[in-house]
Amino acid sequence: MPKLSELAEVTRLLERLAAVEEALTPNERELFHSLKTKYATPGAGSFDDRTCLEVMLRNVEIRRGYGLDPQDTVGRIVDLPLKDDAEDA
């Protein structure tokens, strides 16, 4: 069972991020929605969720300070090595 103080802090951070959601990068927005869904159910929680939310808020402030557009950031890309089909035959 999560600590109530920790749950309250995560809820507060989720509310703060909801207010600046348009300033999140695609990856951050994906994580934000995932955590928002996770904390919609009672008893959810993980030791590092609060840290993730704090880092996202910090990133928003850093990008704002440098005048960076979060939409210029490319979403998650996973490059998998291609196998030569001839090797499998």
N, C-alpha and C positions, 0 to 999 in steps of 0.2 A: 504494500500500500504506500503510495507516495506521500511525502510530507505535505501538509496543507500549505505551508509557507512557500515551498518549492512550486506547488501547483498554482498558487496565486501569482507568483513571479512569472511563470511561463505564460499564464493567461494575460497578464499585463503586457508582456513582450509581444504576444500574438496580436493584441489590440493595437499596440504601437506600430507594428509592421503592417497591419491592415490599412492604417492611415497613409502609409508610404508605399503601398504595394506597387504602384506604377514605377517606382524608382528601383525595383529589384531586377536583377538580371534574370534571364530565363531559368537558369539552374537554381537560383535563390527562390524564384517564384514557385518552382516545382517542389522544393523542400518546404517552403512556407505552407503550401496547400497540404502537403503530406502531414506536417506537424499539426496543422489546424484540424485535419480529419482525425488524427490520432488522439488529440486532446478533447475531441467531442464526445468520446466514450469515457465513462468513469473508470478510474483505476489505471489509466494509461500513464506512461511516463518512462523516461530513461534519464540516466545521469547526465548525458551530454546535450540534451535538447535545449536547455537554457543557454548553454554556451553557443550553440549554433545560432539561436535567435539573436543573441548579443552580437555575434560576429556579423550577421546580416545587417543589423542596425548600424554597426560601425562602418561597414562597407558603403552603405547608403550615404553616410556623412562624408566619408573620404571621397566618393565619386562627386558629391555635391561640391566639396571644397576644391576639387580639381576641374570641375566643369565637364565631367565625363558623362556621356549618355549611356545608360544601362542597356538600351536597345542595340547599341553597336557591339555588344558582347555576343559572341557566338555561343549557342547552346552546347550542351554536352555532345561530344563526338567520340565515338569509340572506333578506332582503326584496328580492324582485325587483319592479320596477315592472310593473304590469299594463297591457297594451295594450288599447285599445278595439277590439273586433272590427269596428266600423263603419268605422274608418279603413282597415282592410285590404281592404275590399270594393271 
